[in-house]
Amino acid sequence: MDKDAAKETIKKPIYRRWWFWLLAFLAFVMIVGPFLPESTTTPSPVVVSSGTGSDTINVDKPTPAPEPEKVVATTSAVKFYQDYTTNNIAAEQKYNGHLVKLTGVISSIGRDILGKAYIVLKGDQYGFKGIQCMLDDSSMAKVAEVSIGDSVTLTGRVKDNVLTNILIDGCLID
């Protein structure tokens, strides 16, 4: 009886339980997900038929020249961050998905867990909260010329507001 009672009280370590790995996977996806590039699909060709069905011709739609997108706001990083802290919903409606041009002081320069370079601009006077600008590959030469504490102007597309940082993707250093 003592051996049976001892077997019942021994519990598996937490890392050997199925729900632990499920939670670990979900946490990983939630942390890494915002940093993954968005997929783009190309339009499929238009099929033109003469009516008989025997002579089908594929014709690609001509794509019009893209118009240069306009910058929605040109402001300081501190003012931009204050817009999000004052009314997050209004700021998301105004900025998310649009190009912005921000001038601010660099509080951090580095690479994320996927190896993509970024610059964080101070969003408050202490530098704890900020705007994380994920840099475009064409800006790498200019990144080497700046340092923490320098003032810089960046243009990029507002992506999301995550924890203490606002994410801006495809940033170019002006």
Backbone as numpy.savetxt, mean C-alpha at the origin, in Angstrom:
# Nx Ny Nz CAx CAy CAz Cx Cy Cz
-5.26 -47.10 36.61 -6.06 -45.91 36.61 -5.21 -44.66 36.61
-4.08 -44.68 37.27 -3.25 -43.49 37.37 -2.66 -43.11 36.01
-2.30 -44.12 35.20 -1.76 -43.82 33.88 -2.81 -43.19 32.97
-4.05 -43.67 33.03 -5.13 -43.11 32.21 -5.44 -41.67 32.63
-5.40 -41.40 33.90 -5.67 -40.05 34.39 -4.56 -39.10 33.97
-3.31 -39.60 33.95 -2.18 -38.76 33.55 -2.24 -38.43 32.07
-2.69 -39.37 31.23 -2.80 -39.14 29.79 -3.86 -38.08 29.48
-4.93 -38.05 30.22 -6.01 -37.10 29.97 -5.61 -35.68 30.33
-4.73 -35.48 31.29 -4.37 -34.13 31.73 -3.25 -33.52 30.90
-2.51 -34.31 30.13 -1.43 -33.78 29.31 -2.04 -33.11 28.08
-1.70 -31.83 27.90 -2.24 -31.08 26.76 -1.14 -30.89 25.72
-1.57 -30.80 24.47 -0.62 -30.52 23.39 -0.10 -29.10 23.53
1.14 -28.86 23.11 1.63 -27.47 23.08 0.79 -26.66 22.09
0.72 -25.37 22.29 -0.15 -24.52 21.48 0.21 -24.56 19.99
1.50 -24.69 19.66 1.89 -24.71 18.26 1.51 -26.01 17.55
1.00 -27.00 18.27 0.56 -28.25 17.66 -0.96 -28.32 17.48
-1.63 -27.23 17.74 -3.08 -27.18 17.58 -3.42 -26.55 16.24
-4.45 -27.05 15.57 -4.80 -26.60 14.23 -5.23 -25.14 14.22
-5.95 -24.71 15.25 -6.45 -23.34 15.26 -5.32 -22.33 15.44
-4.23 -22.71 16.06 -3.08 -21.81 16.19 -2.51 -21.45 14.82
-2.35 -22.46 13.96 -1.80 -22.22 12.63 -2.77 -21.43 11.76
-4.06 -21.64 11.93 -5.06 -20.86 11.21 -4.97 -19.39 11.60
-4.89 -19.12 12.90 -4.76 -17.74 13.37 -3.44 -17.11 12.91
-2.36 -17.89 12.94 -1.06 -17.38 12.49 -1.11 -17.02 11.01
-1.76 -17.86 10.20 -1.88 -17.58 8.77 -2.72 -16.33 8.53
-3.84 -16.19 9.21 -4.69 -15.01 9.05 -3.95 -13.74 9.47
-3.21 -13.80 10.55 -2.43 -12.64 10.99 -1.38 -12.28 9.95
-0.73 -13.26 9.38 0.27 -13.02 8.34 -0.35 -12.33 7.13
-1.50 -12.81 6.69 -2.18 -12.23 5.53 -2.59 -10.79 5.82
-3.06 -10.52 7.04 -3.49 -9.16 7.39 -2.30 -8.21 7.47
-1.15 -8.69 7.86 0.03 -7.83 7.97 0.66 -7.60 6.60
0.81 -8.63 5.81 1.50 -8.54 4.51 0.57 -8.04 3.40
-0.73 -8.30 3.49 -1.68 -7.96 2.44 -1.60 -6.54 1.90
-1.58 -5.51 2.75 -1.54 -4.14 2.22 -0.27 -3.81 1.43
0.78 -4.57 1.61 2.03 -4.28 0.92 2.17 -5.01 -0.41
1.27 -5.93 -0.71 1.33 -6.67 -1.97 0.84 -5.78 -3.11
1.46 -5.90 -4.29 1.02 -5.07 -5.42 -0.35 -5.52 -5.90
-1.12 -4.53 -6.38 -2.43 -4.85 -6.91 -2.27 -5.44 -8.30
-3.08 -6.45 -8.62 -2.95 -7.08 -9.93 -3.69 -6.25 -10.96
-3.12 -6.19 -12.15 -3.77 -5.49 -13.25 -4.02 -6.50 -14.36
-5.15 -6.37 -14.99 -5.47 -7.27 -16.09 -5.55 -6.47 -17.37
-5.16 -7.10 -18.47 -5.24 -6.44 -19.76 -6.58 -6.80 -20.40
-7.18 -5.85 -21.11 -8.46 -6.16 -21.74 -8.29 -7.20 -22.83
-9.30 -8.06 -22.95 -9.23 -9.08 -23.99 -9.59 -8.46 -25.34
-9.09 -9.03 -26.44 -9.38 -8.45 -27.74 -10.85 -8.58 -28.09
-11.31 -7.64 -28.91 -12.70 -7.66 -29.38 -12.77 -8.59 -30.58
-13.78 -9.44 -30.61 -13.94 -10.38 -31.72 -14.99 -9.82 -32.67
-14.61 -9.68 -33.95 -15.52 -9.17 -34.98 -15.84 -10.32 -35.91
-17.11 -10.52 -36.20 -17.52 -11.62 -37.07 -18.31 -11.07 -38.24
-18.19 -11.71 -39.41 -18.90 -11.26 -40.60 -20.30 -11.83 -40.68
-20.66 -12.66 -39.76 -22.01 -13.20 -39.74 -22.06 -14.67 -40.14
-21.11 -15.15 -40.95 -21.13 -16.54 -41.37 -20.51 -17.44 -40.33
-19.67 -16.86 -39.48 -19.04 -17.64 -38.43 -17.77 -18.30 -38.87
-17.50 -18.33 -40.18 -16.31 -19.02 -40.65 -15.08 -18.11 -40.70
-15.26 -16.81 -40.81 -14.10 -15.92 -40.90 -14.15 -14.89 -39.76
-13.67 -15.30 -38.62 -13.64 -14.45 -37.44 -12.28 -13.75 -37.39
-12.32 -12.44 -37.12 -11.10 -11.63 -37.07 -10.98 -11.03 -35.66
-9.81 -11.13 -35.08 -9.56 -10.50 -33.79 -9.00 -9.11 -34.03
-9.65 -8.13 -33.44 -9.20 -6.75 -33.57 -9.05 -6.18 -32.17
-7.86 -5.70 -31.84 -7.65 -5.06 -30.55 -8.24 -3.67 -30.59
-8.89 -3.29 -29.47 -9.42 -1.94 -29.38 -8.25 -0.97 -29.31
-8.33 0.13 -30.06 -7.27 1.13 -29.90 -7.43 1.81 -28.55
-6.33 1.92 -27.82 -6.39 2.54 -26.51 -6.05 4.02 -26.65
-6.92 4.88 -26.15 -6.63 6.30 -26.24 -5.44 6.65 -25.35
-4.76 7.71 -25.72 -3.61 8.15 -24.92 -4.12 8.57 -23.55
-3.50 8.06 -22.50 -3.98 8.42 -21.16 -3.69 9.89 -20.86
-4.69 10.53 -20.25 -4.49 11.91 -19.84 -3.67 11.92 -18.55
-2.77 12.86 -18.42 -2.02 12.92 -17.17 -2.98 13.23 -16.01
-2.87 12.43 -14.98 -3.78 12.60 -13.85 -3.37 13.83 -13.05
-4.36 14.54 -12.59 -4.13 15.76 -11.83 -3.93 15.44 -10.35
-3.08 16.23 -9.72 -2.85 16.09 -8.29 -4.05 16.71 -7.56
-4.65 15.95 -6.64 -5.83 16.41 -5.92 -5.46 17.46 -4.88
-4.33 17.28 -4.20 -3.94 18.21 -3.14 -2.43 18.39 -3.12
-2.02 19.62 -2.88 -0.61 19.94 -2.64 -0.57 20.61 -1.27
0.03 19.92 -0.30 -0.01 20.41 1.07 1.18 19.89 1.86
1.25 20.29 3.13 2.31 19.77 4.00 1.88 18.42 4.55
2.85 17.62 4.93 2.57 16.29 5.48 1.81 16.40 6.80
2.13 17.39 7.61 1.46 17.56 8.90 -0.01 17.91 8.68
-0.31 18.82 7.77 -1.70 19.21 7.47 -2.46 18.02 6.90
-1.83 17.27 6.01 -2.44 16.08 5.41 -2.80 15.06 6.49
-1.88 14.82 7.42 -2.13 13.87 8.51 -3.24 14.38 9.42
-3.28 15.70 9.68 -4.33 16.28 10.51 -5.71 16.08 9.88
-5.78 16.14 8.55 -7.05 15.89 7.87 -7.58 14.50 8.23
-6.68 13.51 8.30 -7.09 12.14 8.63 -7.47 12.00 10.10
-6.77 12.70 10.98 -7.09 12.58 12.41 -8.33 13.38 12.79
-8.60 14.47 12.07 -9.78 15.28 12.35 -11.06 14.58 11.92
-11.08 14.07 10.66 -12.25 13.35 10.16 -11.76 12.32 9.15
-11.56 11.11 9.63 -11.01 10.02 8.83 -11.88 9.71 7.61
-13.18 9.70 7.77 -14.09 9.35 6.67 -14.02 10.40 5.57
-14.06 11.67 5.93 -13.99 12.74 4.92 -12.64 12.72 4.20
-11.56 12.46 4.94 -10.23 12.42 4.32 -10.11 11.24 3.37
-10.66 10.08 3.73 -10.62 8.92 2.84 -11.39 9.20 1.55
-12.56 9.83 1.67 -13.34 10.16 0.47 -12.62 11.17 -0.41
-11.90 12.08 0.20 -11.21 13.13 -0.55 -9.93 12.64 -1.20
-9.14 11.81 -0.48 -7.80 11.48 -0.93 -7.60 10.06 -1.46
-8.27 9.05 -0.89 -7.97 7.66 -1.26 -8.11 7.41 -2.76
-7.06 6.85 -3.35 -7.04 6.55 -4.77 -6.61 7.71 -5.64
-6.33 8.87 -5.05 -5.95 10.06 -5.82 -4.49 10.42 -5.59
-3.94 11.19 -6.52 -2.56 11.67 -6.39 -2.51 12.88 -5.46
-1.50 12.88 -4.59 -1.26 14.02 -3.71 0.22 14.39 -3.78
0.50 15.65 -3.51 1.89 16.14 -3.48 2.11 16.69 -2.08
3.01 16.05 -1.33 3.25 16.40 0.06 4.67 16.85 0.29
4.81 17.86 1.14 6.13 18.32 1.56 6.22 18.11 3.06
7.29 17.46 3.50 7.45 17.20 4.92 8.86 16.80 5.28
9.04 16.54 6.56 10.35 16.18 7.12 10.41 14.66 7.23
11.52 14.09 6.78 11.71 12.64 6.80 11.99 12.17 8.22
11.18 11.19 8.69 11.42 10.61 10.01 12.04 9.21 9.91
11.93 8.57 8.72 12.47 7.23 8.56 12.65 6.92 7.08
13.71 6.15 6.78 13.96 5.65 5.43 14.31 4.17 5.58
13.72 3.32 4.75 14.04 1.90 4.87 13.35 1.06 3.81
13.28 -0.24 4.09 12.60 -1.19 3.21 11.60 -1.98 4.05
10.46 -2.33 3.43 9.47 -3.13 4.13 9.86 -4.61 4.07
9.00 -5.48 4.57 9.34 -6.91 4.63 9.42 -7.55 3.26
8.88 -6.89 2.23 8.99 -7.40 0.86 10.15 -6.77 0.10
10.92 -5.91 0.76 12.09 -5.31 0.14 11.81 -4.02 -0.62
10.60 -3.49 -0.54 10.25 -2.25 -1.24 10.67 -1.05 -0.40
11.36 -0.09 -1.02 11.87 1.08 -0.31 10.74 2.05 0.04
10.89 2.71 1.18 9.90 3.70 1.62 10.56 4.84 2.35
9.84 5.95 2.42 10.21 7.10 3.24 8.99 7.42 4.08
9.20 7.68 5.38 8.10 8.09 6.25 8.28 9.57 6.55
7.23 10.35 6.26 7.21 11.77 6.58 6.51 11.95 7.92
7.00 12.89 8.73 6.39 13.14 10.03 4.96 13.64 9.85
4.04 13.01 10.57 2.65 13.43 10.53 2.27 14.25 11.75
3.06 14.14 12.79 2.85 14.96 13.98 4.18 15.56 14.40
4.15 16.40 15.39 5.37 17.10 15.80 6.41 16.18 16.42
5.99 15.02 16.90 6.92 14.10 17.55 7.50 13.07 16.60
6.87 12.85 15.48 7.36 11.89 14.50 6.95 10.46 14.76
6.02 10.23 15.73 5.57 8.87 16.00 4.57 8.40 14.94
3.78 9.31 14.44 2.78 8.98 13.43 3.19 9.66 12.14
2.89 9.01 11.01 3.34 9.63 9.78 2.69 9.11 8.53
3.28 9.50 7.42 2.82 9.13 6.10 3.91 8.27 5.47
3.60 7.00 5.25 4.58 6.07 4.69 4.43 6.07 3.17
5.45 6.58 2.50 5.45 6.69 1.04 6.26 5.54 0.46
5.58 4.62 -0.20 6.23 3.50 -0.86 6.79 4.03 -2.18
8.11 3.95 -2.34 8.79 4.61 -3.45 8.74 3.82 -4.75
8.62 4.55 -5.83 8.70 3.98 -7.17 10.17 3.64 -7.43
10.41 2.62 -8.23 11.79 2.19 -8.50 12.62 3.29 -9.16
11.98 4.19 -9.89 12.72 5.25 -10.57 13.25 6.31 -9.59
12.82 6.27 -8.34 13.26 7.25 -7.34 14.46 6.79 -6.52
14.99 5.62 -6.80 16.03 5.04 -5.95 17.30 5.89 -5.92
17.67 6.52 -7.03 18.88 7.35 -7.04 18.70 8.58 -6.14
17.50 9.14 -6.13 17.25 10.32 -5.31 17.15 9.97 -3.82
16.72 8.75 -3.51 16.62 8.32 -2.11 18.01 8.31 -1.48
19.01 7.95 -2.23 20.38 7.90 -1.70 20.90 9.29 -1.34
20.27 10.32 -1.86 20.74 11.70 -1.62 20.08 12.35 -0.41
19.02 11.76 0.16 18.32 12.37 1.29 18.62 11.63 2.58
18.37 12.31 3.70 18.63 11.73 5.02 17.47 12.05 5.96
17.42 11.35 7.07 16.41 11.63 8.10 16.60 13.07 8.57
15.49 13.80 8.67 15.53 15.20 9.07 15.48 16.17 7.90
15.73 15.68 6.68 15.65 16.53 5.49 14.20 16.80 5.14
13.97 17.95 4.52 12.65 18.26 3.99 12.60 17.79 2.55
11.50 17.14 2.16 11.38 16.56 0.83 9.94 16.70 0.34
9.78 16.77 -0.98 8.45 16.80 -1.59 8.25 15.50 -2.36
7.14 14.81 -2.08 6.82 13.52 -2.69 5.45 13.59 -3.35
5.32 12.92 -4.49 4.03 12.81 -5.16 3.70 11.33 -5.30
2.47 10.95 -4.88 2.07 9.56 -4.96 0.57 9.39 -4.79
0.12 8.16 -4.93 -1.32 7.83 -4.85 -1.65 7.32 -3.45
-2.62 7.95 -2.80 -3.03 7.56 -1.46 -3.70 6.19 -1.53
-3.20 5.27 -0.70 -3.69 3.90 -0.75 -4.59 3.57 0.42
-4.11 3.77 1.64 -4.86 3.30 2.79 -4.35 3.96 4.06
-5.14 3.82 5.12 -4.76 4.30 6.43 -4.60 3.07 7.32
-3.34 2.73 7.66 -3.06 1.51 8.42 -2.42 1.88 9.75
-3.07 1.49 10.82 -2.59 1.74 12.19 -2.20 3.20 12.37
-0.91 3.51 12.52 -0.50 4.89 12.76 -0.01 5.59 11.50
0.10 4.89 10.39 0.61 5.49 9.16 -0.45 5.52 8.06
-0.35 6.54 7.23 -1.16 6.61 6.02 -0.25 6.12 4.90
-0.70 5.16 4.09 0.12 4.60 3.02 -0.12 5.34 1.71
0.98 5.70 1.06 0.94 6.31 -0.27 1.84 5.47 -1.15
1.31 5.06 -2.30 2.01 4.12 -3.18 2.56 4.84 -4.41
3.65 4.30 -4.98 4.22 4.82 -6.22 4.77 6.22 -6.09
5.38 6.53 -4.96 5.87 7.90 -4.70 7.10 8.23 -5.53
7.10 9.45 -6.01 8.24 10.01 -6.73 8.76 11.20 -5.94
10.08 11.31 -5.85 10.69 12.45 -5.15 10.84 13.58 -6.17
10.28 14.73 -5.83 10.38 15.90 -6.71 11.68 16.65 -6.50
